[in-house]
Amino acid sequence: MAKLQTDRRKFVKYSTLGILGLVLGGGILFSPYPLRAENRLRPPGAVNEKDFLALCIKCGQCLQVCPYHSIELADFTKGHGVGTPFIDANVRACYACEAVPCVLACPSGALDHNCEKAEDIHMGIAVLEFPDTCIAITNTPIPSGFNDKMHKFHNSVNNLTEYEEKMLAKFDEFEGKQCTLCADMCPIPNPINAISMINDGNGKRPEIYDGCIGCGVCQEVCPTTIPSIVVKPRVTYEQYYENRT
């Protein structure tokens, strides 16, 4: 009887370890991005990616305090940074809060507390990736219903904040007008230092300056099916633009 109980204990022990190994292994096996380097848009103040992944304790505090519901936590399908915060600018960008509450909430140093205001944020750089689709260049009015995506996001949020309500009200004013959304919705205190609309034939073209912080708002609000303007995470103005002169 004693031998039988011992055998049963061994069976349970090694069966449990085996199942756990399969589950953990499955996260690697079935994840489409198991070994791909992280290149996500991180919250404001994020230190370099290697240190960020080492320091982030996946507490979700940055997500909890974000007044725009901009921050998501990565699941196992997104690579090896499971549980780490990121921003998907196609869904909801960072709106560069003046007090940068996500940084204040970070207890581990993954978000650098020297990032104290919107101008200190350096998340990436905006790029007019697909100029052929930009409706500002063709002087095409912003179509009706272009803001459905924004409204659907807001409708999915249980605790809509006053900041989001003001942002949405401003966004709704553009329908039927010439598109200047990327420049006019830029949330930093002096947006002219980051982006402006310059004449281009019969229309206008967004031009990016070194004051761009890479918040992703221009990408989120772009009314084209695939955003004409996108943010390159963790790239500086000099790295992207000056190397192309």
Backbone torsions as a table, in degrees:
resi	resn	phi	psi	omega
1	MET	NA	-43.0	-179.5
2	ALA	-61.7	-41.4	179.5
3	LYS	-64.2	-38.5	179.9
4	LEU	-63.0	-43.0	179.1
5	GLN	-64.6	-39.4	178.6
6	THR	-62.9	-44.3	179.4
7	ASP	-61.6	-38.6	179.5
8	ARG	-65.3	-42.1	178.7
9	ARG	-60.8	-43.8	178.7
10	LYS	-62.5	-41.4	179.9
11	PHE	-61.2	-48.0	180.0
12	VAL	-62.6	-44.6	-177.8
13	LYS	-59.2	-52.9	-174.2
14	TYR	-77.1	-27.1	174.4
15	SER	-66.7	-42.3	179.0
16	THR	-63.3	-44.9	178.3
17	LEU	-62.8	-38.1	179.6
18	GLY	-65.5	-43.3	179.2
19	ILE	-64.5	-42.7	178.9
20	LEU	-61.3	-40.7	178.1
21	GLY	-63.1	-39.3	178.9
22	LEU	-66.1	-40.0	179.6
23	VAL	-63.9	-48.9	179.7
24	LEU	-65.7	-40.8	178.0
25	GLY	-65.2	-35.0	178.7
26	GLY	-62.8	-32.8	178.0
27	GLY	-61.4	-34.0	178.0
28	ILE	-82.9	-41.2	-175.0
29	LEU	-66.7	-42.5	-174.2
30	PHE	-94.8	-8.7	175.7
31	SER	-71.1	128.8	-179.5
32	PRO	-72.6	-12.1	-177.3
33	TYR	-127.9	54.1	-171.6
34	PRO	-68.4	-35.8	-173.4
35	LEU	-117.2	3.1	-177.6
36	ARG	-70.6	135.1	178.9
37	ALA	-61.0	142.0	178.9
38	GLU	-67.9	131.4	176.3
39	ASN	-145.6	48.4	-179.1
40	ARG	-92.5	161.4	172.0
41	LEU	-78.1	111.3	-177.7
42	ARG	-89.9	161.7	177.6
43	PRO	-61.8	163.9	178.4
44	PRO	-52.9	143.8	176.4
45	GLY	80.8	1.8	-178.1
46	ALA	-60.9	130.5	176.4
47	VAL	-73.6	178.8	-178.3
48	ASN	-55.8	151.7	-167.2
49	GLU	-57.8	-41.2	-179.5
50	LYS	-61.8	-47.0	179.3
51	ASP	-69.2	-35.2	179.4
52	PHE	-59.9	-46.9	-179.6
53	LEU	-65.5	-30.4	179.1
54	ALA	-77.6	-34.8	-174.2
55	LEU	-88.4	-32.5	-175.3
56	CYS	-63.7	125.3	-179.6
57	ILE	-98.0	7.6	173.5
58	LYS	60.0	38.4	-176.6
59	CYS	-81.5	-21.9	179.2
60	GLY	78.1	9.1	-178.9
61	GLN	-64.3	-37.2	179.5
62	CYS	-62.5	-39.3	177.7
63	LEU	-63.7	-41.2	-175.1
64	GLN	-65.1	-33.3	-174.7
65	VAL	-96.3	-6.0	-178.0
66	CYS	-68.8	118.9	-176.4
67	PRO	-77.7	-3.8	179.9
68	TYR	-113.3	4.2	-178.0
69	HIS	55.3	41.8	-175.3
70	SER	-85.8	-24.2	-169.1
71	ILE	-97.5	134.4	175.4
72	GLU	-117.3	163.6	173.8
73	LEU	-111.3	132.8	-175.9
74	ALA	-69.6	138.7	172.6
75	ASP	-100.8	-178.7	-171.5
76	PHE	-68.5	-12.6	178.9
77	THR	-81.2	-6.3	-173.4
78	LYS	-102.0	8.6	179.8
79	GLY	119.4	-159.7	-173.5
80	HIS	-90.6	-3.5	179.8
81	GLY	-91.6	49.1	-176.4
82	VAL	-58.9	130.3	178.2
83	GLY	86.6	-5.3	-179.2
84	THR	-85.3	149.7	-176.9
85	PRO	-79.9	143.8	175.5
86	PHE	-150.8	170.8	-179.9
87	ILE	-125.2	126.8	175.6
88	ASP	-101.8	102.1	-174.5
89	ALA	-67.4	-14.2	174.1
90	ASN	-74.6	-19.9	-178.7
91	VAL	-103.6	-57.6	179.4
92	ARG	-155.1	119.2	-178.6
93	ALA	-82.2	177.5	172.4
94	CYS	-86.5	132.7	-178.9
95	TYR	-103.5	23.8	167.7
96	ALA	48.8	57.9	178.5
97	CYS	-57.3	138.0	-175.5
98	GLU	-61.4	-37.9	-178.9
99	ALA	-85.7	-7.2	-179.1
100	VAL	47.7	62.9	-174.1
101	PRO	-62.5	-29.0	179.9
102	CYS	-62.8	-37.6	178.8
103	VAL	-67.9	-44.3	179.6
104	LEU	-60.5	-32.0	-176.8
105	ALA	-80.8	-16.7	-175.3
106	CYS	-73.3	120.7	-176.8
107	PRO	-91.7	-5.0	-168.2
108	SER	-111.9	-12.0	-175.5
109	GLY	92.0	0.8	175.7
110	ALA	-64.3	-32.1	171.1
111	LEU	-107.8	116.8	-172.6
112	ASP	-68.1	122.9	-177.5
113	HIS	-72.7	-4.2	171.7
114	ASN	-75.3	-11.1	173.5
115	CYS	-83.6	96.4	-169.9
116	GLU	-108.8	-14.9	-178.1
117	LYS	-149.8	170.0	-174.1
118	ALA	-56.5	-38.7	-177.5
119	GLU	-68.5	-15.6	179.0
120	ASP	-84.0	-9.7	-175.8
121	ILE	-76.0	133.5	175.8
122	HIS	-140.4	88.1	-175.6
123	MET	-96.6	-25.3	-176.6
124	GLY	168.5	-155.6	179.9
125	ILE	-143.6	138.8	179.0
126	ALA	-79.2	144.4	-178.2
127	VAL	-137.6	133.5	172.6
128	LEU	-78.1	85.6	-171.3
129	GLU	-74.0	-36.0	-175.9
130	PHE	-128.5	73.8	-177.7
131	PRO	-61.4	-27.1	-178.5
132	ASP	-66.0	-19.9	-179.6
133	THR	-100.5	-4.9	-175.7
134	CYS	-70.7	117.2	-176.6
135	ILE	-77.4	-13.8	174.7
136	ALA	-69.1	-38.4	-179.4
137	ILE	-66.3	-36.8	179.8
138	THR	-88.7	2.3	179.2
139	ASN	57.0	38.6	178.1
140	THR	-90.1	126.7	-179.9
141	PRO	-60.2	149.9	177.1
142	ILE	-65.1	123.3	-173.9
143	PRO	-72.5	156.8	175.6
144	SER	-67.9	146.5	-179.4
145	GLY	81.9	2.5	-177.8
146	PHE	-65.0	-23.3	-175.9
147	ASN	-93.9	12.0	179.5
148	ASP	-57.6	-39.9	-178.4
149	LYS	-60.6	-42.7	-179.4
150	MET	-64.4	-43.0	-178.4
151	HIS	-67.7	-37.7	178.8
152	LYS	-63.1	-39.5	178.4
153	PHE	-63.3	-46.2	-179.0
154	HIS	-63.1	-37.2	-180.0
155	ASN	-66.7	-23.0	-179.4
156	SER	-85.8	-8.7	-178.2
157	VAL	-92.1	128.2	-176.9
158	ASN	-76.0	-40.6	-175.9
159	ASN	-114.6	69.1	180.0
160	LEU	-59.8	132.2	-177.1
161	THR	-95.3	165.3	178.3
162	GLU	-64.7	-30.4	178.0
163	TYR	-63.7	-43.6	179.4
164	GLU	-67.1	-38.7	179.5
165	GLU	-63.1	-41.9	178.1
166	LYS	-66.3	-41.9	179.2
167	MET	-62.1	-43.7	-179.1
168	LEU	-66.6	-39.3	178.4
169	ALA	-61.9	-41.3	177.6
170	LYS	-65.9	-42.2	-178.2
171	PHE	-61.5	-37.8	-177.0
172	ASP	-69.1	-14.4	-176.7
173	GLU	-75.6	-10.6	-171.0
174	PHE	-90.8	-14.5	-174.9
175	GLU	-55.8	132.2	177.6
176	GLY	84.0	-3.6	-179.5
177	LYS	-101.3	168.2	173.6
178	GLN	-61.8	139.4	-173.5
179	CYS	-74.7	120.6	170.8
180	THR	-135.7	23.2	-172.2
181	LEU	-57.0	-44.4	-175.1
182	CYS	-62.0	-36.5	-179.8
183	ALA	-82.1	-43.6	-173.9
184	ASP	-77.2	-21.5	178.1
185	MET	-94.3	-2.3	178.7
186	CYS	-56.2	125.9	-169.4
187	PRO	-90.0	-5.9	-175.8
188	ILE	-73.4	156.7	-173.9
189	PRO	-56.9	-36.7	178.4
190	ASN	-122.7	75.5	-173.2
191	PRO	-61.9	-23.7	179.8
192	ILE	-62.6	-20.8	176.6
193	ASN	-78.6	-11.8	-176.1
194	ALA	-108.8	-42.2	-173.1
195	ILE	-158.0	144.2	173.6
196	SER	-149.5	166.3	177.7
197	MET	-100.9	124.0	179.0
198	ILE	-113.5	152.4	-179.6
199	ASN	-62.6	138.8	179.1
200	ASP	-147.5	92.7	-176.8
201	GLY	65.3	-125.7	178.3
202	ASN	-85.8	-6.0	-177.5
203	GLY	-124.3	-155.5	178.9
204	LYS	-134.3	153.6	-178.0
205	ARG	-125.5	136.8	174.5
206	PRO	-70.6	134.3	176.5
207	GLU	-120.4	133.3	-174.7
208	ILE	-100.5	140.6	178.7
209	TYR	-120.7	174.4	-173.8
210	ASP	-73.5	-3.1	174.3
211	GLY	-82.9	-3.5	178.3
212	CYS	-64.5	133.1	-179.1
213	ILE	-103.6	-2.3	178.4
214	GLY	74.5	31.9	-176.3
215	CYS	-71.5	-24.6	176.8
216	GLY	91.0	0.2	-179.2
217	VAL	-61.6	-40.6	179.0
218	CYS	-59.6	-35.1	177.9
219	GLN	-70.9	-43.2	-178.2
220	GLU	-63.6	-43.5	-172.2
221	VAL	-86.3	-9.4	-179.9
222	CYS	-57.6	126.1	-172.1
223	PRO	-83.2	1.1	178.5
224	THR	-79.7	158.4	-176.8
225	THR	-57.4	-49.3	170.2
226	ILE	-106.9	122.0	-175.2
227	PRO	-51.3	130.8	178.2
228	SER	-71.4	-30.9	-178.6
229	ILE	-115.8	131.1	-175.6
230	VAL	-134.5	163.2	179.0
231	VAL	-103.8	132.8	172.4
232	LYS	-93.7	111.9	-177.2
233	PRO	-64.4	142.4	172.2
234	ARG	57.2	32.3	175.1
235	VAL	-120.9	136.4	178.8
236	THR	-90.4	165.2	176.9
237	TYR	-57.2	-45.8	-178.0
238	GLU	-62.9	-43.7	-178.4
239	GLN	-62.4	-38.5	-176.0
240	TYR	-87.5	-51.3	-170.6
241	TYR	-87.1	-42.1	-176.3
242	GLU	-70.1	-25.0	176.3
243	ASN	-75.6	-7.3	-179.0
244	ARG	-106.6	7.2	178.4
245	THR	-90.2	NA	NA
